[in-house]
Amino acid sequence: MGRPAGWLRGPGFDLGFVVGTTLVALASGAAVIADPRLFAPILFLDLWLLGYHHVIATYTRLCFDRASFQQHRFLVLWLPFIVLAATLALALGFGLWVLGSIYLYWQCFHYARQSWGVSQVYRRKSDGLVNENETLTKLAFYLLPLWGILYRSWQDPETFLGLEIRVIPVPGLLVDVVAVASIATLALWTAARLRAFWEGRGAVAHSLYMASHVIVFGAGYIFIEDITYGWLVINIWHNAQYLLFVWLFNSNRFRDGTDPKAKFLSWISHPNRWVAYFGVCFLITTLLYTGIGSFEALFYSIGIPSMIVIYQAVNFHHYIVDSVIWKVRKAPLQKTLGLNRT
């Protein structure tokens, strides 16, 4: 059943990757809605166990071995300072509100694009079972996040994650039109997928992933009224999946054993050493982000108005890097993940 179902690694990993992360995210959202006092501790755990960690995990693709570092030298050595300078200029020129506002929209796009990329990996793993109309699939996939961010804009919140923000003015009619289009395309896509299962050609793993995408984006952007609580749901889902996906990539890359050209990364990336892999990433995360926090007074003394600038610069750099290194259409990425070129 493993190959026809289209698993990335196998039922155990994939059910945790898709179903497990979804349940944890939804449970976290339900907990903070039931008792808002839980938001702070859950956010703390999200940031330190998933959020900061998932940013650092990117660097296992960038600079944990010589070949990767040489390939991505600009992304590692120069882009962070360019992004920091641009972020600081925006904050000084317009105010901190502009960073929160950019983050609101960019993170929605980033989450949607990561989700689409993962869905395409599952599609390629399905041995051709995923064959619905491509335009319909894209509309069903992307109209939901669009509906969500338009709805948040229509709500016109004054703050997001405690930051002042300003949203793009959106009329309620536009939100309703996109909502109807999203529901209609999702219904058509679901009907096509159910028909495929009825005919014995349903893609199990891809279907589960699509369901998780709909559930999480629907909850995070539409059904949970509070914008910050909704963000928490989708952020936990996104971060957890990213961590697992990067580990899967590295594990596949070094499946044949220790590589003399990347001894350290290949050793910790062995499937049986996942504790060492996540332990190393968490240690680096702790050292780096604790170090950033310890320099808060220095940042203020040299004219940087807030630690928000630093953290948002890290986020923005991460978004740019991800858009470069995780393109499923690239042959080396397809080879490492064992994808069909379809």
Secondary structure, DSSP 8 states (H G I E B T S, - for coil): -HHHHT-SS-HHHHHIIIIIHHHHHHHHHHHHHH-GGGHHHHHHHIIIIIIHHHHHHTHHHHTSSHHHHHHTHHHHHTHHHHHHHHHHHHHHHH-THHHHHHHHHHHHHHHHHHHHHHHHHHHHTTTT---S-HHHHHHHHHHHHHHHHHHHHHH--SEETTEE-------HHHHHHHHHHHHHHHHHHHHHHHHHHHTT---HHHHHHHHHHHHHHHIIIIISSSHHHHHHHHHHHHHHHHHHHHHHHHHHHTTTS--GGGHHHHHHTSGGGHHHHHHHHHHHHHHHHHHHHHTHHHHHHTT---HHHHHHHHHHHHHHHHHHH--TTSHHHHHHHT----
